[in-house]
Amino acid sequence: MKRHRSKIFLGVAVGMAGLIALFEGQINPYYFQIIMYIGINIILASSLNLINGFAGQFSLGHAGFMSIGAYTSALITSSLKLSAGDASAYPLFLLALLGGGLVASVFGLLVGIPSLRLKGDYLAITTLGLGEIIRVVIQSLDFLGGARGFSGIAKISNFFWVYATVALLIYLISNMIGSTYGKGFLAVKDDEVAAEAIGIGGTRYKIIAFVMGAFFAGVAGGLYAHFVTYINPSQFGFLRSFEIVVMVVVGGMGSIIGVILAAVLLTILPEALRTIAQYRMVIYALLLIIIMISRPQGLFGARVKWKKLLRRGKIAPGDRV
Amino acid sequence: MSEFLQQLINGLSLGSIYALIALGYTMIYGVLRFINFAHGDVFMLGAFAGFYMAPHIIPFFGGAGILPALTVMLLTMVICAIIGVIIEKLAYRPLRSRPKLTVLITAIGMSLFLEFGGQLVFGPDPKLYPALLPSANIVNAKDLVIGTNSVVVILTALVLMLILRLIVFKTRLGTAMRAVSYDHRAASLMGINIDTIISFTFIIGSGLAAAAATLYATVYPSINPLMGIMPGLKAFIAAVLGGIGNLYGAAVGGVLIGLIETFVTGYVSPILRDAIAFGILILILLFKPSGLLGKFEAEKV
C-alpha cells in the first residue's frame, strides 16, 4: 500500500514538473535560474546524502563525479548536434544524461572499492584527491577544451528535466531507506563490525551507495551543463564539493527532507544576501563548526536521545558510540 | 646532470618544508587520532604574520640578514602556537568524546573559516613576502644555480627536526606526549594532564607549521589566504606516506613527496604538480595503508 502511494507521488511530481515546464518562459529569468540551481543542488546534496548520510562514508569528491557527468553528457549532445527547443532531441538528451550518470558511476565504483579499506579522515582526503585528479585530467584533455572550458552546449535542461530527476531521486531514496537494503545501510553506518557479525556485509552497501550517489551527481552535472551551456574544470573544484557537504551536514546527515530543505536554503541565501557575498564561505564555515558543536544531527535531522538511552541503561557513560 | 642536481636541491628544500608541516599533522594525529584539516591554514596564517611583521623588524636590525630572519621566524612561531591552542580549545575540545566524523567536519569547517576569513581580513589577492635574507648564490654555474635560500631552508628544517626529536624523546613533556598518544586513559591514570599535553602538542605542531611558512615564503614569496590548502594536503599525504603517528615517517615522507613532486614537474609535466601527490596517496592507501614506517593497527571492537 505504502509503496503504491509513493509511486503515485512520483507520477504526480513528474507530471507537475512537465506542466510547470510549459510555463517556465513566464518566470522572471533570474528567479528561474535560482529555481534551476535549487533543483540541481537538491540532486547533488541528496545523492551525497546517500554516501555520507546513509552509508556513513565521508566523501569530499562529489564535484568530481558531477564534472564527469557534465563533460560526458556535453560531449554526447554536442557530437549528436542536439539543439535546444527541439522536442525530438529529448530522448537523445535522456540518453546523454544517463550516459553521464553511468560514466560517473563507474568512477563511483572506482572510489567505492578503495573506500572499503579506508575510514573517516583517510577516505575524506582520498576522495578530495580523486576529485582533484579528475579536475587536473580534464584540464589537460584538449578535446574537452582543457582549461579554456567546454562552450556551446545546447540549453536543453528545463524545469521538467531537473525536477523530474529530483522526484525520481527522492522516490528511490525514500523507498530504499524503508527497505531491507536501507536498514542494511544504517546498520553498516552505525557499527560496521557489528553489522558484519550479523551477516550484513559492509562492502556491498558502501559500493551501492557510491555507485548510486555518483550516478545522480553525474546526472546533476549533465543537467547543469545543459543549463549554463558553458563549463570549465574550475567550476568543479573542491570548494564545490565542500558546498555540497555543507548542505548535507546542515540538513542533517541521513535526513532526506532535511537535506532538501538545506539545499533550498543554502541556494537562496547567498542570492538573497548578494550585498555580503564575500562573507558567504565564512558563514558556511561557521555554520559547519557551530552545527557540529551544538547540533551534530543537523538542523533538521533526528536527534539521538543520548540522555534517555543513558537513563534507561542502554549505554554506560564513557561508551564509545 | 646539472639539471638533475638543480631539481634535487629544489626538491629537498620543498620536501623539508613539507616535512615540517607533516610533523605537525602526525603529532596531532598521534594524541587526538584525527586529522587537523586546519593545519595547512595555520601555515598560511604564519606566512601572513611574517608578512606584516617583517617590514617592522628588518629595519630594526638595519637590513635583511640572519638575525632578523630568525626573529621573524620565532615570533611567527609564537603567534601560530597561540592560534593553534585557541583553535583546539574552541573547536576541538568540546567535541573530544563525540564521533570521529563530527570532529572531522568541524576541522573542515575550521579550515574553511580560516581560509575565507583570511580572504576577508588580508584581501584575496596575492602579496609579496619581504625578503628576509639578502639573496645570494652559493653555486652560480652556467646551468646550475644554488641560492642561499634553499640551503638555509634545508638546514633550518633539519635543526628544527633535531630539536623536536630532543623534545619528544628526551624530556618529561615528550615522554608524557608519547604516553598520551599510546593510551589516553592509562596516561591520565598515571597522573598526566591530558588537556595540557594536547595543548602542548598543538603548540609544537603549529609552531613547526609557522616555521615552515617562513621558510616557504623565503623560497616562494607570493602569499595568499588560500596558499595553505595545497601544501597542507601534500604534507598530510607525506605523513600518511611515512606512516601517520610516526615522527621519522613524517620527515621521510615529506622529503619524498617534495622530491617526487619536483622531479615529476620538471621531467614529466608541470600540470601534474598537484595531482601527483594524490596519486601517491591512493597508491599508498591501497597497498600499504600503514605507511612506509608505520605499524599496522587492528581495529578494536
HADDOCK unambig.tbl for C-alpha pairs under 7 A between the chains (distance, minus, plus):
assign (segid A and resid 114 and name CA) (segid B and resid 286 and name CA) 6.40 0.50 0.50
assign (segid A and resid 120 and name CA) (segid B and resid 101 and name CA) 6.47 0.50 0.50
assign (segid A and resid 121 and name CA) (segid B and resid 35 and name CA) 6.46 0.50 0.50
assign (segid A and resid 121 and name CA) (segid B and resid 104 and name CA) 6.73 0.50 0.50
assign (segid A and resid 126 and name CA) (segid B and resid 282 and name CA) 6.41 0.50 0.50
assign (segid A and resid 129 and name CA) (segid B and resid 278 and name CA) 5.01 0.50 0.50
assign (segid A and resid 132 and name CA) (segid B and resid 275 and name CA) 6.61 0.50 0.50
assign (segid A and resid 133 and name CA) (segid B and resid 275 and name CA) 5.16 0.50 0.50
assign (segid A and resid 136 and name CA) (segid B and resid 275 and name CA) 6.64 0.50 0.50
assign (segid A and resid 281 and name CA) (segid B and resid 116 and name CA) 6.14 0.50 0.50
assign (segid A and resid 282 and name CA) (segid B and resid 112 and name CA) 7.00 0.50 0.50
assign (segid A and resid 282 and name CA) (segid B and resid 113 and name CA) 5.22 0.50 0.50
assign (segid A and resid 282 and name CA) (segid B and resid 116 and name CA) 5.47 0.50 0.50
assign (segid A and resid 282 and name CA) (segid B and resid 117 and name CA) 5.88 0.50 0.50
assign (segid A and resid 285 and name CA) (segid B and resid 109 and name CA) 4.50 0.50 0.50
assign (segid A and resid 285 and name CA) (segid B and resid 110 and name CA) 6.54 0.50 0.50
assign (segid A and resid 285 and name CA) (segid B and resid 112 and name CA) 5.46 0.50 0.50
assign (segid A and resid 285 and name CA) (segid B and resid 113 and name CA) 4.95 0.50 0.50
assign (segid A and resid 286 and name CA) (segid B and resid 109 and name CA) 6.60 0.50 0.50
assign (segid A and resid 286 and name CA) (segid B and resid 113 and name CA) 6.49 0.50 0.50
assign (segid A and resid 288 and name CA) (segid B and resid 105 and name CA) 7.00 0.50 0.50
assign (segid A and resid 288 and name CA) (segid B and resid 106 and name CA) 6.28 0.50 0.50
assign (segid A and resid 288 and name CA) (segid B and resid 109 and name CA) 5.25 0.50 0.50
assign (segid A and resid 289 and name CA) (segid B and resid 106 and name CA) 4.86 0.50 0.50
assign (segid A and resid 289 and name CA) (segid B and resid 109 and name CA) 5.45 0.50 0.50
assign (segid A and resid 289 and name CA) (segid B and resid 110 and name CA) 6.71 0.50 0.50
assign (segid A and resid 292 and name CA) (segid B and resid 102 and name CA) 5.97 0.50 0.50
assign (segid A and resid 292 and name CA) (segid B and resid 106 and name CA) 6.13 0.50 0.50
assign (segid A and resid 293 and name CA) (segid B and resid 94 and name CA) 6.89 0.50 0.50
assign (segid A and resid 293 and name CA) (segid B and resid 95 and name CA) 6.64 0.50 0.50
assign (segid A and resid 296 and name CA) (segid B and resid 102 and name CA) 6.76 0.50 0.50
